[in-house]
């Protein structure tokens, strides 16, 4: 236990939660990385708590549980999507610790993680409330897994005890059951539903390795559980089945096509929400507002650019980039060819599953290890995993180059997230969007 943290103040001990009150800076810790073996964790039928065959893994997960139960500190842990930064979803002080460690805007809601449907019913649902049937087929197919659903905070018969800081004072909360054995074991053994965004500094690429968490949050959290690489690589899909028609709020590890196929008739006409919410717009889920997924180096996304050679050369020439003094990386997948001027090349893969898994890892690798100045990324079509991949890349990119258009649109983000837009005609038949 870290003695520097205050005890958890329960939600019912305070009144009139001031969500917009500034959250003080994060405390300083000697961050420990604790190894855990996911393959040693076994959930047996009828057992709430798993059997763990590896003693080191069991000891380290218990240490993390003790930290969560006895302090308001938060910890890093692996999930199948990305690494999460977890704290009790029932405790305001723990949730505020998440915002502090990440420097995250406090009106950006969090997702709650549970180990079982039984825990969701015992710990989070309003009294007498049942999960709506519209979710039944999807839960059966994708829980545990990378699917997040929206549920109401309160009903006529009761109110959920989830912290208002989790929901940003919205009338719903988002919840999922992670597939990763370490994540489920941590939640089950502590019996705490965990609010857990990605375990990175706000705006940076999401972490898919423990070393990514250490890079961003060293000294800001006490413990990181190292369970190896995340195998999905992008965050969960978030859906709203409480609205009519239902909505896909954030694309992720479950594709739009899978939702329609598995969900049945009620999900055939699911509406895909716009990629970016307005500055003053309240959002029900993370990933819809604010800058996301951006490394220090400038990211340029190329869309519909064939093998990329002409588009990349034209970009270099039009922007007068000296390739002798500017270090450029290329993240390529299905079609792009190498350029001799580009010194760092990272292969994302040829299929959507591999591209998704490698995206954040490669963005961090070329930025943090190779120390490049500029990152060119090959875009993909938006079918299947492509919708989530392009959602992340469009948010990460400072510029988007789209071929086969007749105008150039430029928009620059300035203070208060306002936008300046200009358009003009050029010969190259492309659109360049500057974010």
Order of alpha helices (4+ residues) and beta strands (2+ residues): beta-beta-beta-alpha-beta-beta-alpha-beta-alpha-alpha-beta-beta-beta-alpha-beta-alpha-beta-alpha-beta-beta-beta-alpha-beta-beta-alpha-beta-beta-alpha-beta-alpha-beta-beta-beta-beta
